[in-house]
Amino acid sequence: MTRFSLIVAAALGLALAGCSAIDGLPNPFPHGAAAATPGSAQVATTAPSAGWVKPPPGYLPAGAIDAATIIGPPPAPDSPRAKAERAQFDETRKLANTDAWSQAIADADLSGKNGMKAFSCAAGVTLSAEATPTLANMLLRLTDDAAKIYQPAKSIYQRPRPPVGNTAPICAPREAWINTDGSYPSGHGLIGWAWASVIAELVPEKASPILARGKAFGDSRIVCGVHFQSDVEAGRYLGSALVTRLHDDPGFMDDLAKARAEVAASKAKGAPTGCAG
């Protein structure tokens, strides 16, 4: 494991050790929680959201990371953790039409545009398809790699999403995937943490705000009402696993070096515009 991977793993542990501002839940999984009954091992072929744009091919082959081995099952439906998470869903519906709700809508976008803007502000460097094209393409390729990791686990555990069976407000359109795409683990939780980990390596002096933005990216799925907290936390574990594994991939490392030069050039042009604070 590289020194950076150890730093990311440590940061992840710190992020999960405390409660976020929106949860108030204990972070550790209950030791006595029963395993979810595995469903079909075949990867689901749910129709994607109407707004989904297929990313470029990732770096890794399918099966490079076994998500189920890393994260284990979600909390059992009748466990204290699961009940607390259901209560959290009910409570966070009060966030509809707030600033947190608007941010959750922006964070749902995996095309890279909104994410690059938010991470630019955290990093203090303009990151975009124009200023840092290699990095922008890398992040999209990580999105494809992420799907190869989380989709098999979703198919195994088939945890229903929070809005299934109710009409409570959520920040995403109630398309077919809400009812058919498993909740555990969170793909956005994985992707947000993986993106943050890569960007933090390129701008290490801003690692804390960058990783905080990556954590908030996943937390937005709780605000949105489409994931439980344990879904998002499991996604972050997988995000660390993905970035660690990618450091052994020559193609990724070549692109990382190119992205480092792009970020340095962008940094020399000054701080990004349009950032609050």
Secondary structure, DSSP 8 states (H G I E B T S, - for coil): --HHHHHHHHHHHHHHHS--TTT----S--TT--------SS-------TT-------SS-TTSS-HHHHH-----TTSHHHHHHHHHHHHHGGGTTSHHHHHHHHHT--SSHHHHHHHHHHHTS--STTT-HHHHHHHHHHHHHHHHHHHHHHHHH----TTTTS----SS---THHHHS--SS-HHHHHHHHHHHHHHHHSGGGHHHHHHHHHHHHHHHHHHTSS-HHHHHHHHHHHHHHHHHHTT-HHHHHHHHHHHHHHHHHHHT---SS---
